[in-house]
Amino acid sequence: AAVAPGLLARVDLGGEPVAAAGWPFEALRRLNPLWRVRPNWPAAGEAMIGSSLAGRLRLEPGVTVEIRASAGQARIRIGAIVETGGAEDENLFLPIGLLQSLSGRPGEASLALVRANFSERTPEEAARAVAAAVPGADVRTLAQVARAEASLLAKVALLLLLVTLALGAATAFTVSGTLGVLLLARRQEIGLYLALGARPAHIRMLLLAEAAAGGLTGGLAGCLLGLAAAEAIALSVFGDAISISWVAAPAALAAALVIAIGAAFWPVSRALQVNPCDILRAP
């Protein structure tokens, strides 16, 4: 899913030796979408500093600092502060090309982080695939991270399923109540149909067709709004767009149709129990 080569080195920051990590920031962002970065991920040519190190050195975003290493020195702007809850909070994050130049190690990397898709393979299988693709590499699995993410995703999926079922039930009750009120206002129309010889089955099909059309219209609008909301949430929380499965829209439309027709059965049946003589009698 994503890969980021990194270089680890010691540099001098404002007269104090600190641990520096060089990364391609875009790849690092895809690898760690849950890191708390303020105000935003650094732009090209900027650095990022861990929250613990920034607090100790009293540095804030927007400050320009001087960095010295074994092969040179440079001035760079601190573009962001990151809080990970781990050892990275003591690191200075630099563009990997800059750290390679400052440390005299052009083209080198200390390690590479890989995020794999575990939907069709285990972490161990992914590690063996990486080892086969990169001969001589020492591939290690961050088992705790992988298991924690898998457990979290399973719980989130269960939560979303329960919320979806609850919303579906609430929607069905709302549709049934609203349609009952609308059909109550159309009692004379239904009574006239019956008095003119229309069969109840034909009237039922007509009213259910109206409910189905409303359900499809609402389902289509919900699909578009849901897609826009999902992309906005993904961009704001994870910093990346999400891929939408092609079955999502048909499934949503089918669910909207089932809810609309199912919720309409009871009020339609009640509406067809009217007596035309009572409804059409002059006041």
CYANA upper distance limits for C-alpha pairs under 8 A (distance plus 0.5 A):
  1 ALA  CA    114 VAL  CA      8.12
  1 ALA  CA    115 ARG  CA      6.01
  1 ALA  CA    116 ALA  CA      5.61
  1 ALA  CA    117 ASN  CA      6.64
  2 ALA  CA     27 ALA  CA      7.05
  2 ALA  CA     30 ARG  CA      7.08
  2 ALA  CA     31 LEU  CA      6.80
  2 ALA  CA    114 VAL  CA      6.35
  2 ALA  CA    115 ARG  CA      5.73
  2 ALA  CA    116 ALA  CA      7.53
  3 VAL  CA     27 ALA  CA      6.88
  3 VAL  CA     28 LEU  CA      8.49
  3 VAL  CA     31 LEU  CA      7.87
  3 VAL  CA    112 ALA  CA      7.30
  3 VAL  CA    113 LEU  CA      6.11
  3 VAL  CA    114 VAL  CA      4.92
  3 VAL  CA    115 ARG  CA      6.85
  4 ALA  CA     23 TRP  CA      7.30
  4 ALA  CA     24 PRO  CA      7.02
  4 ALA  CA     27 ALA  CA      5.85
  4 ALA  CA     28 LEU  CA      6.59
  4 ALA  CA     31 LEU  CA      8.28
  4 ALA  CA    112 ALA  CA      5.93
  4 ALA  CA    113 LEU  CA      5.77
  4 ALA  CA    114 VAL  CA      7.13
  5 PRO  CA     23 TRP  CA      6.90
  5 PRO  CA     24 PRO  CA      7.84
  5 PRO  CA    109 ALA  CA      6.61
  5 PRO  CA    110 SER  CA      8.13
  5 PRO  CA    111 LEU  CA      6.41
  5 PRO  CA    112 ALA  CA      4.54
  5 PRO  CA    113 LEU  CA      6.88
  6 GLY  CA     21 ALA  CA      7.14
  6 GLY  CA     22 GLY  CA      5.87
  6 GLY  CA     23 TRP  CA      5.37
  6 GLY  CA     24 PRO  CA      8.17
  6 GLY  CA     96 ILE  CA      7.20
  6 GLY  CA    109 ALA  CA      5.88
  6 GLY  CA    110 SER  CA      6.35
  6 GLY  CA    111 LEU  CA      5.89
  6 GLY  CA    112 ALA  CA      6.15
  6 GLY  CA    113 LEU  CA      8.15
  7 LEU  CA     21 ALA  CA      6.11
  7 LEU  CA     22 GLY  CA      5.39
  7 LEU  CA     23 TRP  CA      7.36
  7 LEU  CA     96 ILE  CA      7.06
  7 LEU  CA     99 LEU  CA      7.90
  7 LEU  CA    100 GLN  CA      7.85
  7 LEU  CA    108 GLU  CA      7.58
  7 LEU  CA    109 ALA  CA      5.10
  7 LEU  CA    110 SER  CA      5.18
  7 LEU  CA    111 LEU  CA      7.17
  8 LEU  CA     19 ALA  CA      7.86
  8 LEU  CA     20 ALA  CA      6.39
  8 LEU  CA     21 ALA  CA      5.16
  8 LEU  CA     22 GLY  CA      6.93
  8 LEU  CA    109 ALA  CA      8.25
  8 LEU  CA    110 SER  CA      6.51
  9 ALA  CA     19 ALA  CA      6.66
  9 ALA  CA     20 ALA  CA      5.82
  9 ALA  CA     21 ALA  CA      6.98
  9 ALA  CA     99 LEU  CA      8.32
  9 ALA  CA    103 SER  CA      7.72
 10 ARG  CA     17 PRO  CA      7.10
 10 ARG  CA     18 VAL  CA      6.32
 10 ARG  CA     19 ALA  CA      5.36
 10 ARG  CA     20 ALA  CA      6.20
 10 ARG  CA     69 ALA  CA      7.67
 11 VAL  CA     17 PRO  CA      6.12
 11 VAL  CA     18 VAL  CA      6.16
 11 VAL  CA     19 ALA  CA      6.99
 11 VAL  CA     20 ALA  CA      6.84
 11 VAL  CA     67 ILE  CA      7.14
 11 VAL  CA     68 ARG  CA      6.24
 11 VAL  CA     69 ALA  CA      5.37
 11 VAL  CA     70 SER  CA      8.36
 12 ASP  CA     16 GLU  CA      5.85
 12 ASP  CA     17 PRO  CA      4.92
 12 ASP  CA     18 VAL  CA      6.68
 12 ASP  CA     67 ILE  CA      6.15
 12 ASP  CA     68 ARG  CA      5.47
 12 ASP  CA     69 ALA  CA      6.76
 13 LEU  CA     17 PRO  CA      6.61
 13 LEU  CA     18 VAL  CA      7.06
 13 LEU  CA     65 VAL  CA      7.80
 13 LEU  CA     66 GLU  CA      6.83
 13 LEU  CA     67 ILE  CA      5.55
 13 LEU  CA     68 ARG  CA      7.29
 14 GLY  CA     65 VAL  CA      7.53
 14 GLY  CA     66 GLU  CA      6.85
 14 GLY  CA     67 ILE  CA      7.56
 18 VAL  CA     90 GLU  CA      8.45
 18 VAL  CA     91 ASN  CA      7.50
 18 VAL  CA     92 LEU  CA      7.70
 19 ALA  CA     90 GLU  CA      7.81
 19 ALA  CA     91 ASN  CA      5.81
 19 ALA  CA     92 LEU  CA      6.81
 20 ALA  CA     91 ASN  CA      6.06
 20 ALA  CA     92 LEU  CA      5.13
 20 ALA  CA     93 PHE  CA      6.38
 20 ALA  CA     94 LEU  CA      7.51
 21 ALA  CA     91 ASN  CA      7.21
 21 ALA  CA     92 LEU  CA      6.66
 21 ALA  CA     93 PHE  CA      5.50
 21 ALA  CA     94 LEU  CA      6.63
 21 ALA  CA     96 ILE  CA      8.10
 21 ALA  CA     99 LEU  CA      8.22
 22 GLY  CA     93 PHE  CA      6.31
 22 GLY  CA     94 LEU  CA      5.20
 22 GLY  CA     95 PRO  CA      5.68
 22 GLY  CA     96 ILE  CA      4.35
 22 GLY  CA     97 GLY  CA      7.89
 22 GLY  CA     98 LEU  CA      8.13
 22 GLY  CA     99 LEU  CA      6.19
 22 GLY  CA    100 GLN  CA      8.20
 23 TRP  CA     27 ALA  CA      8.39
 23 TRP  CA     28 LEU  CA      7.21
 23 TRP  CA     93 PHE  CA      7.57
 23 TRP  CA     94 LEU  CA      6.92
 23 TRP  CA     95 PRO  CA      5.86
 23 TRP  CA     96 ILE  CA      5.06
 24 PRO  CA     28 LEU  CA      6.75
 24 PRO  CA     95 PRO  CA      6.36
 24 PRO  CA     96 ILE  CA      6.42
 25 PHE  CA     29 ARG  CA      6.46
 25 PHE  CA     41 TRP  CA      8.35
 25 PHE  CA     42 PRO  CA      8.07
 25 PHE  CA     95 PRO  CA      7.42
 26 GLU  CA     30 ARG  CA      7.01
 27 ALA  CA     31 LEU  CA      6.77
 28 LEU  CA     32 ASN  CA      6.65
 29 ARG  CA     33 PRO  CA      6.19
 29 ARG  CA     41 TRP  CA      8.35
 29 ARG  CA    239 GLY  CA      7.86
 30 ARG  CA    238 PHE  CA      8.30
 30 ARG  CA    239 GLY  CA      7.97
 30 ARG  CA    240 ASP  CA      7.78
 31 LEU  CA    113 LEU  CA      8.34
 31 LEU  CA    114 VAL  CA      8.08
 31 LEU  CA    115 ARG  CA      6.75
 33 PRO  CA    237 VAL  CA      7.75
 33 PRO  CA    238 PHE  CA      5.02
 33 PRO  CA    239 GLY  CA      6.93
 34 LEU  CA    237 VAL  CA      7.79
 34 LEU  CA    238 PHE  CA      6.91
 35 TRP  CA     82 VAL  CA      7.27
 35 TRP  CA     83 GLU  CA      6.76
 35 TRP  CA     84 THR  CA      5.84
 36 ARG  CA     82 VAL  CA      6.13
 36 ARG  CA     83 GLU  CA      5.65
 36 ARG  CA     84 THR  CA      7.02
 37 VAL  CA     41 TRP  CA      6.74
 37 VAL  CA     80 ALA  CA      6.94
 37 VAL  CA     81 ILE  CA      6.22
 37 VAL  CA     82 VAL  CA      4.92
 37 VAL  CA     83 GLU  CA      6.98
 38 ARG  CA     80 ALA  CA      5.97
 38 ARG  CA     81 ILE  CA      5.98
 38 ARG  CA     82 VAL  CA      7.05
 39 PRO  CA     61 PRO  CA      8.31
 39 PRO  CA     80 ALA  CA      6.51
 39 PRO  CA     81 ILE  CA      7.97
 40 ASN  CA     79 GLY  CA      8.13
 40 ASN  CA     80 ALA  CA      6.65
 41 TRP  CA     48 MET  CA      8.34
 41 TRP  CA     79 GLY  CA      7.72
 41 TRP  CA     80 ALA  CA      6.60
 42 PRO  CA     46 GLU  CA      6.06
 42 PRO  CA     47 ALA  CA      6.80
 42 PRO  CA     48 MET  CA      6.90
 42 PRO  CA     78 ILE  CA      8.34
 42 PRO  CA     79 GLY  CA      5.26
 42 PRO  CA     80 ALA  CA      6.22
 43 ALA  CA     79 GLY  CA      7.51
 44 ALA  CA     95 PRO  CA      8.49
 45 GLY  CA     76 ILE  CA      7.75
 45 GLY  CA     77 ARG  CA      8.26
 45 GLY  CA     95 PRO  CA      7.47
 46 GLU  CA     76 ILE  CA      6.61
 46 GLU  CA     77 ARG  CA      5.72
 46 GLU  CA     78 ILE  CA      6.38
 46 GLU  CA     79 GLY  CA      5.93
 46 GLU  CA     94 LEU  CA      7.80
 46 GLU  CA     95 PRO  CA      7.95
 47 ALA  CA     76 ILE  CA      7.17
 47 ALA  CA     77 ARG  CA      6.60
 47 ALA  CA     78 ILE  CA      5.31
 47 ALA  CA     79 GLY  CA      6.07
 47 ALA  CA     80 ALA  CA      7.57
 47 ALA  CA     92 LEU  CA      7.96
 47 ALA  CA     93 PHE  CA      6.22
 47 ALA  CA     94 LEU  CA      5.41
 47 ALA  CA     95 PRO  CA      7.39
 48 MET  CA     78 ILE  CA      6.17
 48 MET  CA     79 GLY  CA      6.24
 48 MET  CA     80 ALA  CA      5.35
 48 MET  CA     81 ILE  CA      6.16
 48 MET  CA     82 VAL  CA      7.39
 48 MET  CA     92 LEU  CA      6.71
 48 MET  CA     93 PHE  CA      5.36
 48 MET  CA     94 LEU  CA      7.08
 49 ILE  CA     53 LEU  CA      7.33
 49 ILE  CA     54 ALA  CA      6.67
 49 ILE  CA     78 ILE  CA      7.57
 49 ILE  CA     80 ALA  CA      7.04
 49 ILE  CA     81 ILE  CA      5.50
 49 ILE  CA     82 VAL  CA      6.66
 49 ILE  CA     89 ASP  CA      7.97
 49 ILE  CA     90 GLU  CA      8.28
 49 ILE  CA     91 ASN  CA      6.74
 49 ILE  CA     92 LEU  CA      5.10
 49 ILE  CA     93 PHE  CA      6.22
 50 GLY  CA     54 ALA  CA      6.51
 50 GLY  CA     81 ILE  CA      6.19
 50 GLY  CA     82 VAL  CA      5.47
 50 GLY  CA     83 GLU  CA      6.58
 50 GLY  CA     84 THR  CA      8.48
 50 GLY  CA     88 GLU  CA      6.72
 50 GLY  CA     89 ASP  CA      4.33
 50 GLY  CA     90 GLU  CA      5.74
 50 GLY  CA     91 ASN  CA      5.82
 50 GLY  CA     92 LEU  CA      6.71
 50 GLY  CA     93 PHE  CA      8.22
 51 SER  CA     55 GLY  CA      6.57
 51 SER  CA     81 ILE  CA      6.26
 51 SER  CA     82 VAL  CA      6.13
 51 SER  CA     83 GLU  CA      5.81
 51 SER  CA     89 ASP  CA      5.68
 51 SER  CA     90 GLU  CA      7.57
 52 SER  CA     56 ARG  CA      6.76
 52 SER  CA     89 ASP  CA      5.71
 52 SER  CA     90 GLU  CA      5.96
 53 LEU  CA     57 LEU  CA      6.65
 53 LEU  CA     89 ASP  CA      6.96
 53 LEU  CA     90 GLU  CA      5.27
 53 LEU  CA     91 ASN  CA      7.22
 53 LEU  CA     92 LEU  CA      8.25
 54 ALA  CA     58 ARG  CA      6.00
 54 ALA  CA     59 LEU  CA      5.39
 54 ALA  CA     60 GLU  CA      7.39
 54 ALA  CA     81 ILE  CA      7.80
 55 GLY  CA     59 LEU  CA      7.11
 59 LEU  CA     63 VAL  CA      7.37
 60 GLU  CA     78 ILE  CA      7.71
 60 GLU  CA     80 ALA  CA      8.26
 60 GLU  CA     81 ILE  CA      7.88
 61 PRO  CA     77 ARG  CA      8.35
 61 PRO  CA     78 ILE  CA      5.62
 61 PRO  CA     79 GLY  CA      5.57
 61 PRO  CA     80 ALA  CA      5.68
 61 PRO  CA     81 ILE  CA      7.19
 62 GLY  CA     77 ARG  CA      6.65
 62 GLY  CA     78 ILE  CA      5.98
 62 GLY  CA     79 GLY  CA      6.33
 62 GLY  CA     80 ALA  CA      8.44
 63 VAL  CA     77 ARG  CA      6.19
 63 VAL  CA     78 ILE  CA      6.00
 63 VAL  CA     79 GLY  CA      8.44
 64 THR  CA     75 ARG  CA      7.12
 64 THR  CA     76 ILE  CA      5.94
 64 THR  CA     77 ARG  CA      4.61
 64 THR  CA     78 ILE  CA      6.53
 65 VAL  CA     75 ARG  CA      6.07
 65 VAL  CA     76 ILE  CA      6.12
 65 VAL  CA     77 ARG  CA      6.76
 65 VAL  CA     78 ILE  CA      7.79
 66 GLU  CA     73 GLN  CA      7.67
 66 GLU  CA     74 ALA  CA      6.27
 66 GLU  CA     75 ARG  CA      4.87
 66 GLU  CA     76 ILE  CA      7.01
 67 ILE  CA     73 GLN  CA      5.96
 67 ILE  CA     74 ALA  CA      5.88
 67 ILE  CA     75 ARG  CA      6.64
 67 ILE  CA     76 ILE  CA      8.13
 68 ARG  CA     72 GLY  CA      6.51
 68 ARG  CA     73 GLN  CA      4.70
 68 ARG  CA     74 ALA  CA      7.14
 68 ARG  CA    102 LEU  CA      7.76
 69 ALA  CA     73 GLN  CA      6.57
 69 ALA  CA    102 LEU  CA      5.98
 69 ALA  CA    103 SER  CA      6.11
 70 SER  CA    102 LEU  CA      7.16
 70 SER  CA    103 SER  CA      5.85
 70 SER  CA    104 GLY  CA      7.53
 71 ALA  CA    101 SER  CA      7.62
 71 ALA  CA    102 LEU  CA      5.51
 71 ALA  CA    103 SER  CA      5.57
 71 ALA  CA    104 GLY  CA      5.58
 72 GLY  CA    101 SER  CA      8.04
 72 GLY  CA    102 LEU  CA      5.37
 72 GLY  CA    103 SER  CA      7.66
 72 GLY  CA    104 GLY  CA      8.50
 73 GLN  CA    102 LEU  CA      6.73
 74 ALA  CA    102 LEU  CA      8.28
 82 VAL  CA     89 ASP  CA      7.39
 83 GLU  CA     88 GLU  CA      8.41
 83 GLU  CA     89 ASP  CA      6.36
 84 THR  CA     88 GLU  CA      6.99
 84 THR  CA     89 ASP  CA      6.67
 85 GLY  CA     89 ASP  CA      7.30
 87 ALA  CA     91 ASN  CA      7.99
 94 LEU  CA     98 LEU  CA      7.34
 94 LEU  CA     99 LEU  CA      6.89
 95 PRO  CA     99 LEU  CA      7.03
 96 ILE  CA    100 GLN  CA      6.60
 97 GLY  CA    101 SER  CA      6.79
 97 GLY  CA    106 PRO  CA      8.07
 97 GLY  CA    107 GLY  CA      8.49
 98 LEU  CA    102 LEU  CA      6.67
 99 LEU  CA    103 SER  CA      6.46
100 GLN  CA    104 GLY  CA      6.43
100 GLN  CA    105 ARG  CA      5.33
100 GLN  CA    106 PRO  CA      5.40
100 GLN  CA    107 GLY  CA      7.38
100 GLN  CA    108 GLU  CA      7.44
101 SER  CA    105 ARG  CA      6.83
101 SER  CA    106 PRO  CA      6.38
116 ALA  CA    123 PRO  CA      8.40
116 ALA  CA    126 ALA  CA      7.31
117 ASN  CA    121 ARG  CA      7.99
118 PHE  CA    122 THR  CA      6.18
118 PHE  CA    123 PRO  CA      7.10
118 PHE  CA    126 ALA  CA      8.37
121 ARG  CA    125 GLU  CA      6.56
121 ARG  CA    126 ALA  CA      7.17
122 THR  CA    126 ALA  CA      6.87
123 PRO  CA    127 ALA  CA      6.66
123 PRO  CA    141 THR  CA      7.14
123 PRO  CA    143 ALA  CA      7.97
123 PRO  CA    146 ALA  CA      7.65
124 GLU  CA    128 ARG  CA      6.80
124 GLU  CA    141 THR  CA      7.47
125 GLU  CA    129 ALA  CA      6.75
126 ALA  CA    130 VAL  CA      6.81
127 ALA  CA    131 ALA  CA      6.69
127 ALA  CA    139 VAL  CA      6.53
127 ALA  CA    140 ARG  CA      7.27
127 ALA  CA    141 THR  CA      7.00
128 ARG  CA    132 ALA  CA      6.64
128 ARG  CA    139 VAL  CA      8.21
129 ALA  CA    133 ALA  CA      6.75
130 VAL  CA    134 VAL  CA      6.62
130 VAL  CA    139 VAL  CA      7.60
131 ALA  CA    135 PRO  CA      6.67
131 ALA  CA    136 GLY  CA      7.90
131 ALA  CA    137 ALA  CA      6.44
131 ALA  CA    138 ASP  CA      7.72
131 ALA  CA    139 VAL  CA      6.49
142 LEU  CA    146 ALA  CA      6.76
143 ALA  CA    147 ARG  CA      6.51
144 GLN  CA    148 ALA  CA      6.45
145 VAL  CA    149 GLU  CA      6.58
146 ALA  CA    150 ALA  CA      6.66
147 ARG  CA    151 SER  CA      6.56
148 ALA  CA    152 LEU  CA      6.55
149 GLU  CA    153 LEU  CA      6.53
150 ALA  CA    154 ALA  CA      6.71
151 SER  CA    155 LYS  CA      6.81
152 LEU  CA    156 VAL  CA      6.62
153 LEU  CA    157 ALA  CA      6.54
154 ALA  CA    158 LEU  CA      6.79
155 LYS  CA    159 LEU  CA      6.61
156 VAL  CA    160 LEU  CA      6.59
157 ALA  CA    161 LEU  CA      6.66
158 LEU  CA    162 LEU  CA      6.80
159 LEU  CA    163 VAL  CA      6.67
160 LEU  CA    164 THR  CA      6.46
161 LEU  CA    165 LEU  CA      6.75
162 LEU  CA    166 ALA  CA      6.68
163 VAL  CA    167 LEU  CA      6.57
164 THR  CA    168 GLY  CA      6.50
165 LEU  CA    169 ALA  CA      6.72
166 ALA  CA    170 ALA  CA      6.73
167 LEU  CA    171 THR  CA      6.45
168 GLY  CA    172 ALA  CA      6.65
168 GLY  CA    259 ILE  CA      7.80
169 ALA  CA    173 PHE  CA      6.86
170 ALA  CA    174 THR  CA      6.70
171 THR  CA    175 VAL  CA      6.56
171 THR  CA    259 ILE  CA      8.13
172 ALA  CA    176 SER  CA      6.56
172 ALA  CA    259 ILE  CA      6.23
172 ALA  CA    260 ALA  CA      7.44
172 ALA  CA    262 GLY  CA      8.09
172 ALA  CA    263 ALA  CA      5.69
173 PHE  CA    177 GLY  CA      6.64
173 PHE  CA    263 ALA  CA      7.35
174 THR  CA    178 THR  CA      6.58
175 VAL  CA    179 LEU  CA      6.43
175 VAL  CA    260 ALA  CA      7.37
175 VAL  CA    263 ALA  CA      6.61
175 VAL  CA    264 ALA  CA      7.80
176 SER  CA    180 GLY  CA      6.56
176 SER  CA    263 ALA  CA      5.33
176 SER  CA    264 ALA  CA      6.13
176 SER  CA    266 TRP  CA      7.90
176 SER  CA    267 PRO  CA      6.98
177 GLY  CA    181 VAL  CA      6.94
177 GLY  CA    267 PRO  CA      8.31
178 THR  CA    182 LEU  CA      6.85
179 LEU  CA    183 LEU  CA      6.55
179 LEU  CA    264 ALA  CA      7.32
179 LEU  CA    267 PRO  CA      7.12
180 GLY  CA    184 LEU  CA      6.62
180 GLY  CA    267 PRO  CA      5.39
180 GLY  CA    268 VAL  CA      8.01
180 GLY  CA    271 ALA  CA      8.48
181 VAL  CA    185 ALA  CA      7.11
182 LEU  CA    186 ARG  CA      7.10
183 LEU  CA    187 ARG  CA      6.83
183 LEU  CA    267 PRO  CA      7.91
183 LEU  CA    268 VAL  CA      7.98
183 LEU  CA    271 ALA  CA      6.94
184 LEU  CA    271 ALA  CA      7.57
186 ARG  CA    190 ILE  CA      6.83
187 ARG  CA    191 GLY  CA      6.48
187 ARG  CA    271 ALA  CA      7.47
187 ARG  CA    274 VAL  CA      7.99
187 ARG  CA    279 ILE  CA      7.52
188 GLN  CA    192 LEU  CA      6.53
188 GLN  CA    279 ILE  CA      6.31
188 GLN  CA    280 LEU  CA      7.01
189 GLU  CA    193 TYR  CA      6.89
190 ILE  CA    194 LEU  CA      6.88
190 ILE  CA    203 ILE  CA      8.26
190 ILE  CA    271 ALA  CA      8.16
190 ILE  CA    272 LEU  CA      7.86
191 GLY  CA    195 ALA  CA      6.60
191 GLY  CA    274 VAL  CA      7.26
191 GLY  CA    275 ASN  CA      7.33
191 GLY  CA    276 PRO  CA      4.97
191 GLY  CA    277 CYS  CA      8.40
191 GLY  CA    279 ILE  CA      6.55
191 GLY  CA    280 LEU  CA      7.31
192 LEU  CA    196 LEU  CA      6.64
192 LEU  CA    276 PRO  CA      7.19
192 LEU  CA    280 LEU  CA      7.70
193 TYR  CA    197 GLY  CA      7.10
193 TYR  CA    198 ALA  CA      5.89
193 TYR  CA    203 ILE  CA      8.29
194 LEU  CA    198 ALA  CA      5.48
194 LEU  CA    199 ARG  CA      7.20
194 LEU  CA    200 PRO  CA      7.70
194 LEU  CA    276 PRO  CA      6.93
195 ALA  CA    276 PRO  CA      6.31
195 ALA  CA    277 CYS  CA      8.43
198 ALA  CA    202 HIS  CA      7.32
198 ALA  CA    203 ILE  CA      7.55
199 ARG  CA    203 ILE  CA      7.07
200 PRO  CA    204 ARG  CA      6.49
200 PRO  CA    272 LEU  CA      7.09
201 ALA  CA    205 MET  CA      6.73
202 HIS  CA    206 LEU  CA      6.77
203 ILE  CA    207 LEU  CA      6.73
204 ARG  CA    208 LEU  CA      6.56
204 ARG  CA    268 VAL  CA      7.11
204 ARG  CA    269 SER  CA      8.15
204 ARG  CA    272 LEU  CA      8.18
205 MET  CA    209 ALA  CA      6.45
206 LEU  CA    210 GLU  CA      6.92
207 LEU  CA    211 ALA  CA      6.87
207 LEU  CA    268 VAL  CA      7.49
208 LEU  CA    212 ALA  CA      6.56
208 LEU  CA    261 ILE  CA      6.70
208 LEU  CA    264 ALA  CA      7.13
208 LEU  CA    265 PHE  CA      8.01
208 LEU  CA    268 VAL  CA      8.16
209 ALA  CA    213 ALA  CA      6.66
210 GLU  CA    214 GLY  CA      6.82
211 ALA  CA    215 GLY  CA      6.61
211 ALA  CA    260 ALA  CA      6.38
211 ALA  CA    261 ILE  CA      6.61
211 ALA  CA    264 ALA  CA      7.14
212 ALA  CA    216 LEU  CA      6.65
212 ALA  CA    257 LEU  CA      6.25
212 ALA  CA    260 ALA  CA      6.44
212 ALA  CA    261 ILE  CA      6.32
213 ALA  CA    217 THR  CA      6.66
214 GLY  CA    218 GLY  CA      6.59
214 GLY  CA    260 ALA  CA      8.02
215 GLY  CA    219 GLY  CA      6.41
215 GLY  CA    256 ALA  CA      5.88
215 GLY  CA    257 LEU  CA      5.65
215 GLY  CA    259 ILE  CA      8.05
215 GLY  CA    260 ALA  CA      5.60
215 GLY  CA    261 ILE  CA      8.27
216 LEU  CA    220 LEU  CA      6.54
216 LEU  CA    253 LEU  CA      6.65
216 LEU  CA    256 ALA  CA      6.83
216 LEU  CA    257 LEU  CA      6.35
217 THR  CA    221 ALA  CA      6.81
218 GLY  CA    222 GLY  CA      6.48
218 GLY  CA    256 ALA  CA      7.84
219 GLY  CA    223 CYS  CA      6.61
219 GLY  CA    252 ALA  CA      6.99
219 GLY  CA    253 LEU  CA      5.58
219 GLY  CA    255 ALA  CA      8.50
219 GLY  CA    256 ALA  CA      5.71
219 GLY  CA    257 LEU  CA      8.09
220 LEU  CA    224 LEU  CA      6.95
220 LEU  CA    253 LEU  CA      7.02
221 ALA  CA    225 LEU  CA      6.68
222 GLY  CA    226 GLY  CA      6.20
223 CYS  CA    227 LEU  CA      6.50
223 CYS  CA    249 ALA  CA      6.77
223 CYS  CA    252 ALA  CA      7.39
223 CYS  CA    253 LEU  CA      8.33
224 LEU  CA    228 ALA  CA      6.82
225 LEU  CA    229 ALA  CA      6.58
226 GLY  CA    230 ALA  CA      6.43
227 LEU  CA    231 GLU  CA      6.69
228 ALA  CA    232 ALA  CA      6.67
229 ALA  CA    233 ILE  CA      6.61
230 ALA  CA    234 ALA  CA      6.56
230 ALA  CA    242 ILE  CA      8.35
231 GLU  CA    235 LEU  CA      6.59
231 GLU  CA    241 ALA  CA      6.27
231 GLU  CA    242 ILE  CA      6.86
232 ALA  CA    236 SER  CA      6.66
233 ILE  CA    237 VAL  CA      6.38
233 ILE  CA    238 PHE  CA      8.39
234 ALA  CA    238 PHE  CA      5.75
234 ALA  CA    239 GLY  CA      6.93
234 ALA  CA    240 ASP  CA      6.54
234 ALA  CA    241 ALA  CA      6.25
234 ALA  CA    242 ILE  CA      6.96
235 LEU  CA    239 GLY  CA      4.80
235 LEU  CA    240 ASP  CA      5.32
235 LEU  CA    241 ALA  CA      6.14
244 ILE  CA    248 ALA  CA      7.61
246 TRP  CA    250 PRO  CA      8.34
247 VAL  CA    251 ALA  CA      6.50
248 ALA  CA    252 ALA  CA      6.59
249 ALA  CA    253 LEU  CA      6.67
250 PRO  CA    254 ALA  CA      6.52
251 ALA  CA    255 ALA  CA      6.60
252 ALA  CA    256 ALA  CA      6.66
253 LEU  CA    257 LEU  CA      6.66
254 ALA  CA    258 VAL  CA      6.66
255 ALA  CA    259 ILE  CA      6.61
256 ALA  CA    260 ALA  CA      6.56
257 LEU  CA    261 ILE  CA      6.62
258 VAL  CA    262 GLY  CA      6.28
259 ILE  CA    263 ALA  CA      6.34
260 ALA  CA    264 ALA  CA      6.67
261 ILE  CA    265 PHE  CA      7.01
263 ALA  CA    267 PRO  CA      8.42
264 ALA  CA    268 VAL  CA      6.48
265 PHE  CA    269 SER  CA      6.57
266 TRP  CA    270 ARG  CA      6.75
267 PRO  CA    271 ALA  CA      6.61
268 VAL  CA    272 LEU  CA      6.85
269 SER  CA    273 GLN  CA      7.24
270 ARG  CA    274 VAL  CA      8.21
274 VAL  CA    278 ASP  CA      8.31
274 VAL  CA    279 ILE  CA      7.78
275 ASN  CA    279 ILE  CA      6.79
276 PRO  CA    280 LEU  CA      6.37
277 CYS  CA    281 ARG  CA      6.35
